[in-house]
Amino acid sequence: MSHLSDDRPVTINEAADFFSLTPGAMRVQRHRNVAPGNLGVKVGAKVLYSPDTIRDWFKAQEQAQAVNVD
């Protein structure tokens, strides 16, 4: 997703696209307080996701799985 290379917050649709999820799945995860859906911040009527937060969470998942593989 090219938008993650920017510093601007991304929409739920863009975040869902990055994770290969539907926006609906992201909403359900947010409602259940499960990542990555709950990584967003409510701004008015929208939920926006910080590219840094998305990248940091994804990196942490990679590292956690690498530790479990060894």
Backbone as XML, in Angstrom:
<?xml version="1.0"?>
<chain id="A" units="angstrom">
  <residue number="1" name="MET">
    <atom name="N" x="0.846" y="-1.174" z="0.000"/>
    <atom name="CA" x="0.000" y="0.000" z="0.000"/>
    <atom name="C" x="0.890" y="1.234" z="0.000"/>
  </residue>
  <residue number="2" name="SER">
    <atom name="N" x="0.743" y="2.043" z="-0.985"/>
    <atom name="CA" x="1.584" y="3.230" z="-1.104"/>
    <atom name="C" x="1.276" y="4.254" z="-0.023"/>
  </residue>
  <residue number="3" name="HIS">
    <atom name="N" x="0.067" y="4.249" z="0.502"/>
    <atom name="CA" x="-0.309" y="5.250" z="1.503"/>
    <atom name="C" x="0.479" y="5.093" z="2.797"/>
  </residue>
  <residue number="4" name="LEU">
    <atom name="N" x="0.959" y="3.899" z="3.091"/>
    <atom name="CA" x="1.727" y="3.717" z="4.316"/>
    <atom name="C" x="3.100" y="4.361" z="4.226"/>
  </residue>
  <residue number="5" name="SER">
    <atom name="N" x="3.506" y="4.726" z="3.025"/>
    <atom name="CA" x="4.783" y="5.418" z="2.906"/>
    <atom name="C" x="4.628" y="6.899" z="3.269"/>
  </residue>
  <residue number="6" name="ASP">
    <atom name="N" x="3.401" y="7.379" z="3.282"/>
    <atom name="CA" x="3.123" y="8.749" z="3.722"/>
    <atom name="C" x="2.998" y="8.769" z="5.241"/>
  </residue>
  <residue number="7" name="ASP">
    <atom name="N" x="3.026" y="9.961" z="5.811"/>
    <atom name="CA" x="2.827" y="10.093" z="7.255"/>
    <atom name="C" x="1.368" y="10.355" z="7.615"/>
  </residue>
  <residue number="8" name="ARG">
    <atom name="N" x="0.548" y="10.595" z="6.609"/>
    <atom name="CA" x="-0.844" y="10.931" z="6.905"/>
    <atom name="C" x="-1.603" y="9.693" z="7.377"/>
  </residue>
  <residue number="9" name="PRO">
    <atom name="N" x="-2.554" y="9.868" z="8.285"/>
    <atom name="CA" x="-3.372" y="8.735" z="8.721"/>
    <atom name="C" x="-4.137" y="8.150" z="7.537"/>
  </residue>
  <residue number="10" name="VAL">
    <atom name="N" x="-4.387" y="6.843" z="7.606"/>
    <atom name="CA" x="-5.120" y="6.170" z="6.542"/>
    <atom name="C" x="-6.497" y="5.776" z="7.041"/>
  </residue>
  <residue number="11" name="THR">
    <atom name="N" x="-7.411" y="5.603" z="6.105"/>
    <atom name="CA" x="-8.780" y="5.229" z="6.448"/>
    <atom name="C" x="-8.857" y="3.735" z="6.769"/>
  </residue>
  <residue number="12" name="ILE">
    <atom name="N" x="-9.991" y="3.328" z="7.279"/>
    <atom name="CA" x="-10.209" y="1.916" z="7.583"/>
    <atom name="C" x="-10.129" y="1.077" z="6.305"/>
  </residue>
  <residue number="13" name="ASN">
    <atom name="N" x="-10.576" y="1.637" z="5.190"/>
    <atom name="CA" x="-10.496" y="0.907" z="3.919"/>
    <atom name="C" x="-9.042" y="0.669" z="3.513"/>
  </residue>
  <residue number="14" name="GLU">
    <atom name="N" x="-8.215" y="1.686" z="3.678"/>
    <atom name="CA" x="-6.801" y="1.566" z="3.312"/>
    <atom name="C" x="-6.067" y="0.617" z="4.258"/>
  </residue>
  <residue number="15" name="ALA">
    <atom name="N" x="-6.380" y="0.697" z="5.541"/>
    <atom name="CA" x="-5.752" y="-0.208" z="6.509"/>
    <atom name="C" x="-6.186" y="-1.649" z="6.240"/>
  </residue>
  <residue number="16" name="ALA">
    <atom name="N" x="-7.464" y="-1.839" z="5.956"/>
    <atom name="CA" x="-7.974" y="-3.176" z="5.643"/>
    <atom name="C" x="-7.284" y="-3.732" z="4.405"/>
  </residue>
  <residue number="17" name="ASP">
    <atom name="N" x="-7.080" y="-2.897" z="3.421"/>
    <atom name="CA" x="-6.392" y="-3.315" z="2.196"/>
    <atom name="C" x="-4.970" y="-3.775" z="2.509"/>
  </residue>
  <residue number="18" name="PHE">
    <atom name="N" x="-4.283" y="-3.057" z="3.359"/>
    <atom name="CA" x="-2.917" y="-3.433" z="3.743"/>
    <atom name="C" x="-2.896" y="-4.821" z="4.381"/>
  </residue>
  <residue number="19" name="PHE">
    <atom name="N" x="-3.868" y="-5.096" z="5.257"/>
    <atom name="CA" x="-3.912" y="-6.370" z="5.965"/>
    <atom name="C" x="-4.659" y="-7.456" z="5.185"/>
  </residue>
  <residue number="20" name="SER">
    <atom name="N" x="-5.104" y="-7.154" z="3.980"/>
    <atom name="CA" x="-5.890" y="-8.089" z="3.165"/>
    <atom name="C" x="-7.147" y="-8.541" z="3.901"/>
  </residue>
  <residue number="21" name="LEU">
    <atom name="N" x="-7.783" y="-7.590" z="4.555"/>
    <atom name="CA" x="-9.038" y="-7.828" z="5.254"/>
    <atom name="C" x="-10.111" y="-6.944" z="4.638"/>
  </residue>
  <residue number="22" name="THR">
    <atom name="N" x="-11.341" y="-7.219" z="4.975"/>
    <atom name="CA" x="-12.407" y="-6.324" z="4.553"/>
    <atom name="C" x="-12.565" y="-5.229" z="5.612"/>
  </residue>
  <residue number="23" name="PRO">
    <atom name="N" x="-13.093" y="-4.083" z="5.221"/>
    <atom name="CA" x="-13.365" y="-3.052" z="6.224"/>
    <atom name="C" x="-14.314" y="-3.570" z="7.312"/>
  </residue>
  <residue number="24" name="GLY">
    <atom name="N" x="-15.245" y="-4.431" z="6.924"/>
    <atom name="CA" x="-16.166" y="-5.013" z="7.907"/>
    <atom name="C" x="-15.432" y="-5.846" z="8.945"/>
  </residue>
  <residue number="25" name="ALA">
    <atom name="N" x="-14.445" y="-6.615" z="8.513"/>
    <atom name="CA" x="-13.647" y="-7.411" z="9.454"/>
    <atom name="C" x="-12.878" y="-6.502" z="10.400"/>
  </residue>
  <residue number="26" name="MET">
    <atom name="N" x="-12.368" y="-5.396" z="9.873"/>
    <atom name="CA" x="-11.654" y="-4.440" z="10.725"/>
    <atom name="C" x="-12.608" y="-3.840" z="11.763"/>
  </residue>
  <residue number="27" name="ARG">
    <atom name="N" x="-13.838" y="-3.554" z="11.365"/>
    <atom name="CA" x="-14.829" y="-2.991" z="12.295"/>
    <atom name="C" x="-15.168" y="-3.996" z="13.393"/>
  </residue>
  <residue number="28" name="VAL">
    <atom name="N" x="-15.322" y="-5.259" z="13.019"/>
    <atom name="CA" x="-15.619" y="-6.309" z="14.007"/>
    <atom name="C" x="-14.449" y="-6.427" z="14.981"/>
  </residue>
  <residue number="29" name="GLN">
    <atom name="N" x="-13.224" y="-6.425" z="14.476"/>
    <atom name="CA" x="-12.058" y="-6.501" z="15.348"/>
    <atom name="C" x="-12.006" y="-5.306" z="16.292"/>
  </residue>
  <residue number="30" name="ARG">
    <atom name="N" x="-12.321" y="-4.138" z="15.769"/>
    <atom name="CA" x="-12.320" y="-2.940" z="16.608"/>
    <atom name="C" x="-13.362" y="-3.067" z="17.710"/>
  </residue>
  <residue number="31" name="HIS">
    <atom name="N" x="-14.545" y="-3.548" z="17.354"/>
    <atom name="CA" x="-15.629" y="-3.729" z="18.332"/>
    <atom name="C" x="-15.217" y="-4.745" z="19.411"/>
  </residue>
  <residue number="32" name="ARG">
    <atom name="N" x="-14.482" y="-5.779" z="19.006"/>
    <atom name="CA" x="-14.032" y="-6.822" z="19.938"/>
    <atom name="C" x="-12.708" y="-6.474" z="20.617"/>
  </residue>
  <residue number="33" name="ASN">
    <atom name="N" x="-12.169" y="-5.306" z="20.287"/>
    <atom name="CA" x="-10.895" y="-4.832" z="20.833"/>
    <atom name="C" x="-9.749" y="-5.783" z="20.494"/>
  </residue>
  <residue number="34" name="VAL">
    <atom name="N" x="-9.708" y="-6.195" z="19.231"/>
    <atom name="CA" x="-8.689" y="-7.118" z="18.730"/>
    <atom name="C" x="-7.900" y="-6.416" z="17.629"/>
  </residue>
  <residue number="35" name="ALA">
    <atom name="N" x="-6.583" y="-6.569" z="17.670"/>
    <atom name="CA" x="-5.735" y="-5.986" z="16.627"/>
    <atom name="C" x="-5.808" y="-6.842" z="15.370"/>
  </residue>
  <residue number="36" name="PRO">
    <atom name="N" x="-5.663" y="-6.266" z="14.220"/>
    <atom name="CA" x="-5.268" y="-4.895" z="13.966"/>
    <atom name="C" x="-6.424" y="-3.897" z="13.921"/>
  </residue>
  <residue number="37" name="GLY">
    <atom name="N" x="-7.660" y="-4.381" z="14.026"/>
    <atom name="CA" x="-8.798" y="-3.468" z="13.943"/>
    <atom name="C" x="-8.820" y="-2.400" z="15.016"/>
  </residue>
  <residue number="38" name="ASN">
    <atom name="N" x="-8.326" y="-2.745" z="16.211"/>
    <atom name="CA" x="-8.379" y="-1.785" z="17.317"/>
    <atom name="C" x="-7.203" y="-0.808" z="17.331"/>
  </residue>
  <residue number="39" name="LEU">
    <atom name="N" x="-6.377" y="-0.821" z="16.302"/>
    <atom name="CA" x="-5.236" y="0.099" z="16.247"/>
    <atom name="C" x="-5.650" y="1.508" z="15.828"/>
  </residue>
  <residue number="40" name="GLY">
    <atom name="N" x="-6.872" y="1.655" z="15.372"/>
    <atom name="CA" x="-7.337" y="2.948" z="14.874"/>
    <atom name="C" x="-7.761" y="3.894" z="15.975"/>
  </residue>
  <residue number="41" name="VAL">
    <atom name="N" x="-7.883" y="5.155" z="15.596"/>
    <atom name="CA" x="-8.326" y="6.215" z="16.495"/>
    <atom name="C" x="-9.563" y="6.855" z="15.892"/>
  </residue>
  <residue number="42" name="LYS">
    <atom name="N" x="-10.597" y="6.997" z="16.687"/>
    <atom name="CA" x="-11.837" y="7.620" z="16.216"/>
    <atom name="C" x="-11.629" y="9.129" z="16.130"/>
  </residue>
  <residue number="43" name="VAL">
    <atom name="N" x="-11.873" y="9.671" z="14.945"/>
    <atom name="CA" x="-11.775" y="11.111" z="14.711"/>
    <atom name="C" x="-13.089" y="11.528" z="14.074"/>
  </residue>
  <residue number="44" name="GLY">
    <atom name="N" x="-13.943" y="12.135" z="14.867"/>
    <atom name="CA" x="-15.274" y="12.458" z="14.372"/>
    <atom name="C" x="-16.033" y="11.172" z="14.076"/>
  </residue>
  <residue number="45" name="ALA">
    <atom name="N" x="-16.531" y="11.049" z="12.869"/>
    <atom name="CA" x="-17.273" y="9.855" z="12.471"/>
    <atom name="C" x="-16.374" y="8.782" z="11.867"/>
  </residue>
  <residue number="46" name="LYS">
    <atom name="N" x="-15.102" y="9.105" z="11.658"/>
    <atom name="CA" x="-14.179" y="8.170" z="11.006"/>
    <atom name="C" x="-13.245" y="7.519" z="12.003"/>
  </residue>
  <residue number="47" name="VAL">
    <atom name="N" x="-12.724" y="6.364" z="11.614"/>
    <atom name="CA" x="-11.637" y="5.725" z="12.340"/>
    <atom name="C" x="-10.421" y="5.833" z="11.431"/>
  </residue>
  <residue number="48" name="LEU">
    <atom name="N" x="-9.350" y="6.417" z="11.949"/>
    <atom name="CA" x="-8.121" y="6.588" z="11.172"/>
    <atom name="C" x="-6.993" y="5.790" z="11.812"/>
  </residue>
  <residue number="49" name="TYR">
    <atom name="N" x="-6.084" y="5.345" z="10.966"/>
    <atom name="CA" x="-4.972" y="4.497" z="11.393"/>
    <atom name="C" x="-3.659" y="5.185" z="11.067"/>
  </residue>
  <residue number="50" name="SER">
    <atom name="N" x="-2.758" y="5.218" z="12.044"/>
    <atom name="CA" x="-1.440" y="5.791" z="11.837"/>
    <atom name="C" x="-0.570" y="4.777" z="11.099"/>
  </residue>
  <residue number="51" name="PRO">
    <atom name="N" x="0.057" y="5.182" z="9.999"/>
    <atom name="CA" x="0.962" y="4.262" z="9.305"/>
    <atom name="C" x="2.075" y="3.747" z="10.220"/>
  </residue>
  <residue number="52" name="ASP">
    <atom name="N" x="2.587" y="4.591" z="11.112"/>
    <atom name="CA" x="3.637" y="4.158" z="12.045"/>
    <atom name="C" x="3.119" y="3.062" z="12.975"/>
  </residue>
  <residue number="53" name="THR">
    <atom name="N" x="1.906" y="3.232" z="13.472"/>
    <atom name="CA" x="1.313" y="2.228" z="14.362"/>
    <atom name="C" x="1.108" y="0.912" z="13.627"/>
  </residue>
  <residue number="54" name="ILE">
    <atom name="N" x="0.628" y="0.983" z="12.400"/>
    <atom name="CA" x="0.426" y="-0.227" z="11.594"/>
    <atom name="C" x="1.760" y="-0.940" z="11.366"/>
  </residue>
  <residue number="55" name="ARG">
    <atom name="N" x="2.763" y="-0.181" z="10.952"/>
    <atom name="CA" x="4.081" y="-0.783" z="10.692"/>
    <atom name="C" x="4.687" y="-1.371" z="11.966"/>
  </residue>
  <residue number="56" name="ASP">
    <atom name="N" x="4.583" y="-0.647" z="13.088"/>
    <atom name="CA" x="5.136" y="-1.130" z="14.358"/>
    <atom name="C" x="4.445" y="-2.413" z="14.806"/>
  </residue>
  <residue number="57" name="TRP">
    <atom name="N" x="3.118" y="-2.456" z="14.700"/>
    <atom name="CA" x="2.377" y="-3.654" z="15.100"/>
    <atom name="C" x="2.754" y="-4.832" z="14.215"/>
  </residue>
  <residue number="58" name="PHE">
    <atom name="N" x="2.845" y="-4.585" z="12.916"/>
    <atom name="CA" x="3.187" y="-5.652" z="11.973"/>
    <atom name="C" x="4.593" y="-6.182" z="12.266"/>
  </residue>
  <residue number="59" name="LYS">
    <atom name="N" x="5.534" y="-5.271" z="12.531"/>
    <atom name="CA" x="6.912" y="-5.668" z="12.849"/>
    <atom name="C" x="6.955" y="-6.508" z="14.132"/>
  </residue>
  <residue number="60" name="ALA">
    <atom name="N" x="6.173" y="-6.111" z="15.124"/>
    <atom name="CA" x="6.117" y="-6.859" z="16.380"/>
    <atom name="C" x="5.571" y="-8.270" z="16.150"/>
  </residue>
  <residue number="61" name="GLN">
    <atom name="N" x="4.588" y="-8.400" z="15.266"/>
    <atom name="CA" x="4.039" y="-9.721" z="14.951"/>
    <atom name="C" x="5.085" y="-10.591" z="14.268"/>
  </residue>
  <residue number="62" name="GLU">
    <atom name="N" x="5.835" y="-9.991" z="13.355"/>
    <atom name="CA" x="6.904" y="-10.725" z="12.668"/>
    <atom name="C" x="7.949" y="-11.216" z="13.670"/>
  </residue>
  <residue number="63" name="GLN">
    <atom name="N" x="8.345" y="-10.336" z="14.580"/>
    <atom name="CA" x="9.367" y="-10.701" z="15.571"/>
    <atom name="C" x="8.856" y="-11.787" z="16.516"/>
  </residue>
  <residue number="64" name="ALA">
    <atom name="N" x="7.596" y="-11.684" z="16.939"/>
    <atom name="CA" x="7.020" y="-12.687" z="17.832"/>
    <atom name="C" x="6.971" y="-14.054" z="17.158"/>
  </residue>
  <residue number="65" name="GLN">
    <atom name="N" x="6.631" y="-14.071" z="15.877"/>
    <atom name="CA" x="6.567" y="-15.340" z="15.165"/>
    <atom name="C" x="7.956" y="-15.894" z="14.900"/>
  </residue>
  <residue number="66" name="ALA">
    <atom name="N" x="8.929" y="-15.041" z="14.664"/>
    <atom name="CA" x="10.299" y="-15.503" z="14.447"/>
    <atom name="C" x="10.849" y="-16.152" z="15.719"/>
  </residue>
  <residue number="67" name="VAL">
    <atom name="N" x="10.501" y="-15.619" z="16.867"/>
    <atom name="CA" x="10.955" y="-16.185" z="18.147"/>
    <atom name="C" x="10.321" y="-17.558" z="18.346"/>
  </residue>
  <residue number="68" name="ASN">
    <atom name="N" x="9.049" y="-17.704" z="17.986"/>
    <atom name="CA" x="8.344" y="-18.968" z="18.177"/>
    <atom name="C" x="8.812" y="-20.046" z="17.208"/>
  </residue>
  <residue number="69" name="VAL">
    <atom name="N" x="9.392" y="-19.655" z="16.087"/>
    <atom name="CA" x="9.856" y="-20.614" z="15.087"/>
    <atom name="C" x="11.184" y="-21.231" z="15.505"/>
  </residue>
  <residue number="70" name="ASP">
    <atom name="N" x="12.019" y="-20.432" z="16.156"/>
    <atom name="CA" x="13.364" y="-20.902" z="16.546"/>
    <atom name="C" x="13.340" y="-21.970" z="17.584"/>
  </residue>
</chain>
